[in-house]
């Protein structure tokens, strides 16, 4: 192994990228229905590779964690601040309750079993599957003023405890949210989703992530005017409650865009655009459908808008439709809505919130008008605004340098907390003013995945030798404590949600509970069982809040243990 040691000594970055490659390969291996994941795999791979002897500069670790935690805050910012209102108090209460109960559970376990600050923080990170705790706790440990070797040892313990407890942390959340909760509520997730759909829309089916309907909801058809002869365009559209739009008319071989008061004549060919449930009956109002309509065809498009309309925040789609002038919504259809990257059901009873991304469907003129009324158009670009991102990171790192002494105790957010706060603020401002600070979701995902995996790999490479010793001494104890820390706060929060917060629907409670733990694998299992997007709305709210609260548990555990 001397030749490997020589290579890693000359080029330690080789060990870093080898850890990522091997780690992500291992992370994709299925153990039943469970996968270790790229972050956990990279940590284990780094620990193994570190036995050869390799050291990576800590500056790499600091940079990787800064971009990771900033990107997390940036993505969560719009949803986090938008969720802080009276109408989402139930979801806020659930996320806060789980975070507080988890913190108390970890601190009590640490006191009873005499765990040091590093082991306790790693226990929280792994059992709650909040990888960012590795960074925030490590940053807090570095600011304790301890000798360098002790700091390195404690930071190593964080990574060790995380690795030992992460597997069941992920699996336990799935068990509770997908299996235990439905039995506790006495209602299957699919059954609960159907009930919620019926309450919101009279039974209109919703689509989960990745699902599409075999029958398109929006499309156009051409009809020859017979029964509608002598009637105005506006009159025909109003008969279907404006869920259809006559966008083009061909008359005597010439095509034109009609006005609301245009009178239809016999044998006109009209192009009607609308939703399937309305447009299938249009023939009885206008005349027979025709296929010879090439010169009456029209190019339609989609536009995305960030919803920021004043006076309409937290209003339902049905209410907004009633409030908006008829001429403004003519020919415009809402194709989809996403909130914090998650699809939201497009139903009359769905509440739209500032920061939601709405996709409009219609002609170029109609969709442009709708986007301007809804807020700001979301530009289609793959370029990241590095000016905006750089200023945000600088501000976050400067905030992390601020130290406030309270009763002689120095308190600071550190670089992790500072970058998280800056990311939240800059992400929120981007939601309000989307013409600035573009960071495509793919770029943000890369920063998060690569930043965290590289950070964890550096921790594993620099502390792997010590890790093996600690696992031999405390491995089983840490694992069993991880099982308890995983299950107890989840079960307690489930009971709290049912009997104190008054959740009655199993699918909605499952979405809120998985979001409160920021447990993406559990949420994926919930969607799979529910076969519906119903759990998405409560998940998006609690996830945005929990992503911040659970990340802050790192320095809190370090300070309290």
Secondary structure, 3 states (H helix, E strand, C coil): CHHHHHHHHHCHHHHHHHHHHHHHHHHCCEECCEECCHHHHHHHHHHHHHCCCCCCCHHHHHHHHHHHHHHHHHHHHHHHHHCCCHHHHHHHHHHHHHHHHHHHHHHHHHHHCCCCHHHHHHHHHHHCCCCHHHHHHHHHHHCCCCCHHHHHHHHHHHHHHHHHHHHHHHHHHHHHHHHHHHHHHCCCHHHHHHHHHHHHHCCCCCCCCCCCCCCCCEEEEEEECCCCCCCEHHHHHHHCCCCEEEEEEEECCEEECCCCCCECCCCCEEEEEEEHHHHCCHHHCCCCECCCCHHHCCCCEEEEEEECCCCCCCEEHHHHHHHCCHHHHCCCEEEEEEECCEEECCCCCCEECCCCEEEEEECHHHHHHHHHHHEEECCCCCCCCHHHHHHHHHHHHHHHHCCEEECCEEECCHHHHHHHHHHHHHHHHHHHCCCCCCCCHHHHHHHHHHHHHHHHHHHHHHHHHHHHHHHHHHHHHHHHHHHHHHHHHHHHHHHHHHHCCCCCCHHHHHHHHHHHCCCHHHHHHHHHHHCCCCCHHHHHHHHHHHHHHHHCHHHHHHHHC
